[in-house]
Amino acid sequence: MTDSRIHIPVLLDEVIAALSPREGGLYVDGTFGAGGYSRALLQSASCRVIGIDRDPAAIERGRALAQEFPGRLEVIEGRFGDMDRLLADHGVDKVDGVALDVGVSSPQIDEPERGFSFRFDGPLDMRMGRDGPTAADVVNTADEAELADIIYQLGEERMARRVARAIAAARREAPIERTARLADIIRSVVPKGKGDGIDPATRTFQALRIHVNDELGELRRGLSAAESLLAPGGRLAVVSFHSLEDREVKAFLRERSSPPPSPSRHTPVTAVAAHHPSFRLLSRKPVDPSEAEARNNPRARSARLRAAERTEAPAFPASGKEAA
Ligand SMILES: C[S@@+](CC[C@H](N)C(=O)[O-])C[C@H]1O[C@@H](n2cnc3c(N)ncnc32)[C@H](O)[C@@H]1O
């Protein structure tokens, strides 16, 4: 049996092909994780890599990998949404490629103490980094309507109201502090899906994880930060795992790669936002895992890669949606 705590990189060949690393280039691996992408980048060209992860355990693994590639890999603890500022602190303002492989890593999900999984009992934590409220804080303090919104919007759980009501009733008895108790509360009100074998707790756990780590906000900020950092010709490769994330990436790249609207006779020239595309899509369609990869690595099944090349045009002004 393979050790499930070993993280098998998803769409690895496809990501490296999209980044097309070159000799002397500088690449950012914004979701260092177990270092799968960083290692492959370092092996495919004599380039340098800066790995970023908000999880101190990933940074620890990164230090070991850095020793294998002296002077070529640096790992920084922080959020990729801040990557422009993090890199500026290291004297870097332009890079040749940025990879993002969003979501959780196998070591995070399979370590009960991290509190991500409904399959093992552990403290209800779910934070990838060290700071901010835990899932237990959210579950025990958010009001019932807010909980229902989180579960509906970020988990796409149709029975969100029912789950929120059950959580509110259970926490009146005693605070919910363990993953197993939360999973049981959810299972008591959400029936098992017919035929798909999906645990009824899946969608609520996903929602809490995305909320606790502000994953969609991070993604928006990370995409804009990558746009500012990439040199002309630099490549962006983003792997996402569910439709909410993919929607963000698709909308960002569609906006940044579309030609500016042509001014009409009725529109004053000054009112037309003349943004020239800051990205060129590498392919219109996202790249999905091959059948073999999906068979061998269940985590890969829902993965999608979108990739684009930075043009010479200036970065778009911040839309405000990226705000923390
Ligand atoms: C799917 S894993 C990446 C695996 C990696 N590509 C590999 O091959 O080993 C995602 C990693 O990104 C980190 N992460 C997620 N969101 C982050 C963020 N906003 N900033 C920094 N790291 C983040 C997680 O802590 C986790 O270690």
The ligand as a MOL file (V3000), in Angstrom:
LIG
                    3D

  0  0  0     0  0            999 V3000
M  V30 BEGIN CTAB
M  V30 COUNTS 27 29 0 0 0
M  V30 BEGIN ATOM
M  V30 1 C -2.0670 20.9520 -3.2350 0
M  V30 2 S -0.7420 21.3900 -2.1930 0 CHG=1
M  V30 3 C 0.5930 21.7300 -3.2760 0
M  V30 4 C 1.3940 20.5240 -3.6290 0
M  V30 5 C 2.6200 20.7980 -4.4540 0
M  V30 6 N 2.2990 21.3010 -5.7870 0
M  V30 7 C 3.4630 19.5480 -4.5780 0
M  V30 8 O 3.6610 19.0660 -5.7060 0
M  V30 9 O 3.9340 19.0420 -3.5700 0 CHG=-1
M  V30 10 C -1.1940 22.9810 -1.7040 0
M  V30 11 C -0.2470 23.6600 -0.7430 0
M  V30 12 O -0.4910 25.0520 -0.8620 0
M  V30 13 C -0.5150 25.6340 0.4030 0
M  V30 14 N -1.3970 26.7900 0.3010 0
M  V30 15 C -2.7170 26.8140 0.0480 0
M  V30 16 N -3.1560 28.0730 -0.0020 0
M  V30 17 C -2.0670 28.8650 0.1910 0
M  V30 18 C -1.8740 30.2720 0.2280 0
M  V30 19 N -2.8870 31.1200 0.0490 0
M  V30 20 N -0.6190 30.7470 0.4150 0
M  V30 21 C 0.4210 29.8900 0.5790 0
M  V30 22 N 0.2980 28.5540 0.5750 0
M  V30 23 C -0.9400 28.0470 0.3780 0
M  V30 24 C -1.0180 24.5850 1.3400 0
M  V30 25 O -0.5440 24.8360 2.6510 0
M  V30 26 C -0.4310 23.3160 0.7240 0
M  V30 27 O 0.8070 23.0140 1.3000 0
M  V30 END ATOM
M  V30 BEGIN BOND
M  V30 1 1 1 2
M  V30 2 1 2 3
M  V30 3 1 2 10
M  V30 4 1 3 4
M  V30 5 1 4 5
M  V30 6 1 5 6
M  V30 7 1 5 7
M  V30 8 2 7 8
M  V30 9 1 7 9
M  V30 10 1 10 11
M  V30 11 1 11 12
M  V30 12 1 11 26
M  V30 13 1 12 13
M  V30 14 1 13 14
M  V30 15 1 13 24
M  V30 16 1 14 15
M  V30 17 1 14 23
M  V30 18 2 15 16
M  V30 19 1 16 17
M  V30 20 1 17 18
M  V30 21 2 17 23
M  V30 22 1 18 19
M  V30 23 2 18 20
M  V30 24 1 20 21
M  V30 25 2 21 22
M  V30 26 1 22 23
M  V30 27 1 24 25
M  V30 28 1 24 26
M  V30 29 1 26 27
M  V30 END BOND
M  V30 END CTAB
M  END
